[in-house]
Amino acid sequence: MYDHINVYNILKNERLFNRYFTCLTKKEGCTPEGKLLAAAILDALETSCANCSNEQRKLAEQVIQYLYFNKRDKFDELAMIYDLEGVFQEYHIAEYLVSGSWMPDFRKLPPV
């Protein structure tokens, strides 16, 4: 469905990132891929990624981790929209940090 989207290219390119971020936060200027991504975020949060493949789940965790450590203001803004009650942050972020599946020194994106 949206497996062809190169998320790392989006995160590395400020212009592309801002375009997708605007789509996800303001629901305007969305490409077809941006609309799919917005729908996927809601579904993933509501179902704890039950409909995600293993690769999608891994990629989602890496993107969330990257935003959490490198673009915290953007992470917080997305959380205000997609996680109003803080359920995702309270359960998943804490779990990732406590379990050590997130390494605090994660700062870079994998090579494209």
N, C-alpha and C positions, 0 to 999 in steps of 0.2 A: 504494500500500500504506500508507505512513505519511506521504504528502505533505501530508495535511490537518492535521498537527500543527504548531501555531505555536510553533516553538522559541524565538523571541525573547520571546514572552509568558512562557514557562517560565523563561527566564534572568532576566527582569526582575522576576518575582514570587517573592520568597524562599520563601513557603509552597509554591508549586508546584514550585520548584526543589528544595527539600528533599524533597518527596514523590517526585519522579523520581529524585533522587540516592539516596534510601533504596532504591528499587526496584532501581536499577542496582548498588548496592553490597551490599545485604543480601538481595536477591531476595524482599522482602516488601512487602506493600501495593501491589503493582503494578496499575495500570489496564491494560486491554487495550493501550492505546497504549504504556505503559511496557514491557510484554512484547515488543511489536514493536520498540521502540527497542533493548532489550537484545540481541535476536537480530540486529538490523541492525548493531550495533556489532561484534559478533563476526565477522559475515560481511564487513563492510567492512575490518576489520583483516586478516583471513585472506586476502582477495583483493585488497587495495589498492584497494578500492572498485570492483572490476570490474563489479559488478551495479548500481552507482549511476548515476542519470541525471546529466547535467552540473549541474543545479540542486541535486541532493542532494549531490554532491561539493563544490560551492561552499559550501553551507550547512554541511556537516560541517567544512570547513576554518575557516569563520568561528566556529563554536561551539568548536572545539578552540582556536583562537587566543584567543577571549574567555576561556575557562577558564584557559588557560596564563598569560595576563597579568593576569587579574582575580580569579581564584579558584584560585590555584596549589595550595593545600592540597587542594582538591577534585580538581583535575587529577591531582595526584600519587596520590591515593587511588584514583581510577579506573584510573590506569596500573598500579598494583600489582595490580589485579584483571584487567584486560583486556590488559595488555602486560607480563606477568611477566618476560620475557626482555629487555625494553627494545628490541625490534626496531623497533617503530613510532617510538619516541622517537629512537633512534639514527639511523634513516634519514630519516623524514619530517620530524620537527621540525627537525633540522639542515638538511635540504634547504630547508624553508620559510624558515628564518632566513638561510641563506647566499644563497639566490636573491633575497631581498628581496620575495618574494611576501607576506611578513608584514611589516607596518610596526610597529616597536616602539611607536609612539604609539597603536596601536589600543586604545582603552579603552572605547568606547561601542558600544552596539548600534544597528543601524539603527532608524528609527522603525517602529512597528508599523502 
